[in-house]
């Protein structure tokens, strides 16, 4: 019975893919993706609380300087579609501007996620 060899090109492609995924912090099951999803969920909860308090969310306020349980994440409301004013530091969470948080979730004035990074 003859044994089949794995083509060298297949092995090389697999190694390149594995190396690329490890350099990017892992595949779709990485902890970063789970943390990001958790941050979005907590930001949406903060949004609902702000709505319940009657806050005007149309002006794009910071709704959480620090998300509960995620000390490095803030949550902000931005225009939909985003506008240049949304990138101005004066319209971002103070904790992000001061470097106390390094990640943020942006939601639309209706509470839908725009981005999380």
Beta strands, then each sheet from edge to edge (+ up, - down):
strand 1: 62-64
strand 2: 73-77
strand 3: 103-107
strand 4: 113-116
sheet 1: 1+ 2- 3- 4+
end
